[in-house]
Each structure stands twice: as structure tokens, then as C-alpha cells.
Amino acid sequence: MRVSDDGRLTGCDEGTKSTTYPGSTEEIFVPLLEAGSGLTAGRDFRVGYSPERIDPSNRTFGFRNTPKLTSGVDHESAEAVAEFYGELVDDVVPVPGTREAELAKLLENTYRHVNIALVNELAIFCNELGIDVWSVLDAAATKPFGFMKFTPGPGVGGHCIPVDPYYLAWRAREFDFVDRFVELAGDINFAMPRHVVELVAEALNEHGRAIKDARVGIIGVAFKPNVRDARNSPAADVMAILAERGATVAYHDPHVPTFRDRDRVERSSVGLDELVDGADVVVVVTAHKAIDWDRVYASGSLIVDTVNSSAGRETRPRGERNPAPADPTALHDA
């Protein structure tokens, strides 16, 4: 941050907001700046850290009305960063130092990572018990305190949740500390695409088919609904594993015209009608609002729903042992 002789903020020189491990600003960023300039941080220039808090497609919370964490390598830097963001956002939240701000952001994303893993594991367990996991989650969410609802799905994606918690785990190892929660959550979440494929295999098998030579249609490859961002989408693993097992794979996504799977095979989005009518089984990975779900469930002969897109729709549940769709990847014969 540039500060005039009388202490006024006049512009932005250096600052960071990318998610990173605690200590990055002071141990890497500041020495690089000092070595390249011959100046001293805190005396000749200000340095601060303010983590990004952006939720793509969120219509309620945007940049301005999301509380902004701010910090600095010294008191003056912290004040400059807070003053700068005070002109841009409604609520500035100063924290004691850059390490605290860095770790706070990692905690936010690790919290999501771990809780998503919890409900993913619960979903698999519910499927074995013949229990509708979505009903369980809705029931638990009526508690007005001590519970926050997370939802299961085919895995985790985006540029934050699959990556950021491992900064914390890596940093912990430097102090001979093993972050078991992060690593266990990763094992569960990154195994979900293979779980989806197994459910596709079960669905086809129940109808006298095998994955090999089956035509599989994927609906939605973005990492979350209503966005174009497909980075680290679990669809990449689902598609690659299906192809490895001999399936012919196609996809439809109104927001992602081309997509590469885990094996770098590139495909182009096909029309919804073509996908649904030409597939032996349809797998719902991402439930965009722009997709005609009435069309999908009216015409799809066999659907594996990983995200509860079938909620409120007439479906025939898989098998006789499950009186209702039992897990986020429950099978529905439309």
C-alpha cells in the first residue's frame, strides 16, 4: 500500500490474497520484495495479506457484503490494508497478523472439505442401509443450533476445496504434526468418483448390461451448479474411469462447451436431447438450473443421480430393498 508523508493511503503497491499456508507472506513474499528493491518492509513500504472470499454464482454474498479479513506485517501495514479495503467493502475484520489471516482462510476451506467428506461417507452408509440420506440431512437441518447442513455428491472440485487443505497438511508435517482429518477427508472425497462409477455398473447390471460398450451420458461437468468453471471437477475422474472400463462417454453442459477428462481426452458438449435419447444410462454430476430437468426425467431410461436433482419428481427407485432413493448416487428408473 502506498502511504503519503502525512499518513494517507494513496494507492496499492504490494498485497496478497491467494490462499496459501501460514507464514507465506512473511517468509517468502517479504524477503523477495526486500531483495528485489533494497527496501525494508514496514519501514519503506507496507505489506499485508487479505484472503479472497468469493463464492461463484452466490447471489446473496458478493465481494462488497462479505466480511473482509485484513492483516499486515506490522501495525502500520495492517492499518493501511484495513483502510484500503474499507473503501471497497462493507465490513473489514482486522486480525492480529498475516499468519492468522492465512490460517483463517485455510480453516474455512478445510472445514468444508472435512464436512463434505463426512456427508459423503454418510451417503454411502445410507445406501447400504436403504435410508434416504437427503431426508436425513433435511431432518437434521431443522435444528436451529449446533448443526450446519452440507450435502453429498460425486466428489469435490474447483480451485479451493480439493487443493487448499493440503497446504495446511504440508505445513503441519514441517512440525512433525500429521493432520489426520485433512488426509482422511481427502481419501473419502477423492474416492467418490469411483463410487459413482460402481453405482453406474450396478445400475446397468440390474438391467442386463455391462459398462463395457455402454453409452453413458454425463449431465454437468462444471465443479458446481450455474458456473462455467470446471477446474478439478469430479466429472473428469468419472468420465475417465468409465472410458477405461469400455464405456462410450458423452456429456451435456450448457456452461462448458468443451471439457477434458482426467486422461486429457477432450470432448464437446452435445445437445440434451441427443444425450438423453442416446444413452443407456445418464449420470447427473452437476445440476445446473439451465438444464431442462423435466425433459431428463421424462425421457431418461436409467438415471444415476449424484446431487438430488430428482427431488420432488416421480421416479422408480432402484431395486426392491430401497423403498426410496437412498444416497446421492441413488439409481432411478424414469
Steps between C-alpha positions, in 0.01 A plus 500: 500500500633845415473747785575871471728690740198608705383139537222497240443196283578595139503164321587135503859385459520146631246265652396137477164323506560154355444214742828373638656341808560702819832680480508550123475878507774554758731213400481515120323810373670761720860375444443498125377860507783615721768324295368639174459858621763555768221635719371378836144383555317697765741792473522579130183329379193325639416132457178329593299189439125486437362161393252477218144408593310442179216254445427477125129522411404609854233767452482588870862563593736678263826688539355808672274339763728210597708590810861559396790372712798736499847484651850643471858414583497788751249741652536764231461246220193353669341843525576575134345173381191554714465856370533386141234231524281727711438697181388186314305277738234545768676316782875485566620247759861568609692200638823507702740403224548351155544147636164517673331625183668230290395225740146635534446456126644149510269418789197619302578270207616209715175522697306452176731223381461300821124545529442409135698181566280428801175521303652310206585213732155527658343477153683176422394358837139605442502324166601176672224544760233594248453843660435821307801716591330816375214452745753448779682823412178699470385372837829583672501846343182594689711531816549877546837468675808280498452367145587628153369314196749367247395288204664194341589460137740342250810655656649847549612746236603855428827676569464509882351201681701221326826693540514744791470256795822334386693823557403456863596132504837575335578777747402275791754237394780755535424493872469120517124534526269288284168658412294180496169672433624658178653181366203281594256749349704498181493120485120503523429789264743392229355147507147622422538503117592130509199439726284669238637272230429194714140613535480545124627144464238375747224687319596357163546153645149507646380561145710225345774728370869555573699822500705368209343627176228686693411854395531724806377859501635745759289803590707789635880517513551834678623459857182657641157602368447807285866583431735448204796399715589132451833500683557177697144391430427143616346451155855470365562186706153356443534532123854363486420197715191422295703522179772277649233239565387506139206740505428754228472830687331825398393802703264796501576824681348832387784693666805292398527452121815283512644290780807282557473197724772379737681328211498825299242367254308800368128484424245757389163546663214343306136601504285384790259310276784321323661408830189370674356316202830337406613385846457163666549679831511870592717618790414834661822658631409871509145630520499829309175697513525549123446128436149380415462248781142419403637383165772295667272315738217460250720332239805353671471121518757460780639782712768508767438816700800619705364836616129451577384657174205261513357654818125539470480301176329173427762227480521127548766422762771243435435148614240374743707544815501881477150643540634845411813646337764420756814696426620790295587251233175307528367347181172600344317329217303780341 
